[in-house]
Amino acid sequence: MAWNDDNNQTPPELDEVIKDFKNKFNSTFGGKSSGTSGASKAAKGSFKYIFILAFILWMATGIYIIDPAERGVVLRFGAFQTSTTQGPHWHIPYPVESVYKVNVEQVRSAEIGFRNAQNSYSGGVSSESLMLTRDENMVDVKLAVQYKIANAQDYLFNVSNPELTLSHVVQSIIRQVVGDNTMDFVLTTGRDQVAQEVKTASQALINDYGLGIQITAVTMQDAQPPVQLKAAFDDVVKAREDEQRYINEARAYANDIVPKARGASQRLLAEAEAYKSEVVSKSEGEAYRFSQILTEYTKAPGVTKERLYRETLEDVLSNTNKVIVDSNSNSLMYLPIDQLINSNRVTRSGSNTSTYNQTPSGQSDESVLRSRENR
């Protein structure tokens, strides 16, 4: 139907609407209205509108948004109600319900034995870092613990101060682990193993306490003897290095001398075997020769005796520097004695081409011996 239909009332103009709103506002807060009739009724209507608007705004405050890395924990009159994940949500506004947002993806850190101030090392905390080893030595150990919040509800409500509780747990575990090992193991080869044992044992105790924390990494930042004992410890380290150096040098010397000694021993054994074979063979040959001579001696004793005598003299005289000549010879003044001696030596050292050496007079050694015996 058309608005200009005579049977219907035309809608109010915009000016009239604004004027009517001003009148209601003024009547509500004590102002003068344009009309006197129905003032109290207009005031009640205005209060209703304001109450509705305030209620809408109060309900709108219950809208909240959870980021992907966060978890929302909703409390109703201080008691846990529910947990929410990422996205827009609504809850009954305060004071009925309240929401705590917890970042569960953020990697947090805790320092044990030292403190970091703006990523710069600010010194150690001796009350946390000094601990006793199994061999009754003191070590200064510093740990860095990285963790994330695994359960937002447990993290917020089970323990009043989860970070402080985590620090105490790790301190207790590291003292136990260090106390079960020696100082050398903690300072040298066992650093990674100690850190892994601390992580495993601390996580188990944290789960028992219900902290809602997941330890991601435990790193041993430093492990040194106390400052008061550093000089003595350096001496011990130097002595250990010298010991290892001496051991290496001894092993190198042994590796060099033992093969040589083994080779020399093998050579001596081979020479001994060769000498043994030579002596045995020579002895067997002499024995065989003696048996042959004995056989000949039994057949002709005189001839054999004479032959043996001559052979013996030949062996004896061939190794001397004497020259035997006939006394009846007149050529004694012309004999080159030194040449005869040298000639005799050369004949003995070279290959034997004759059985007897010739004298300057042209006689053999045998004839000279016979002439000597006849005199």
JOLIN-V494486 format. One record per helix or strand of 2 or more residues. SS is the DSSP state (H for helix, E for strand). FROM is the first residue (numbers start at 0). TO is the last residue. If there is no record, write none. Layout:
ss=SS from=FROM to=TO
ss=SS from=FROM to=TO
//
This chain:
ss=H from=13 to=27
ss=H from=38 to=59
ss=E from=62 to=65
ss=E from=69 to=75
ss=E from=78 to=83
ss=E from=86 to=89
ss=E from=96 to=102
ss=E from=107 to=111
ss=E from=113 to=116
ss=E from=119 to=123
ss=H from=125 to=128
ss=E from=129 to=131
ss=E from=137 to=148
ss=H from=151 to=156
ss=H from=161 to=178
ss=H from=182 to=186
ss=H from=190 to=208
ss=E from=212 to=224
ss=H from=226 to=298
ss=H from=300 to=317
ss=H from=331 to=333
ss=H from=336 to=348
ss=H from=364 to=373
//
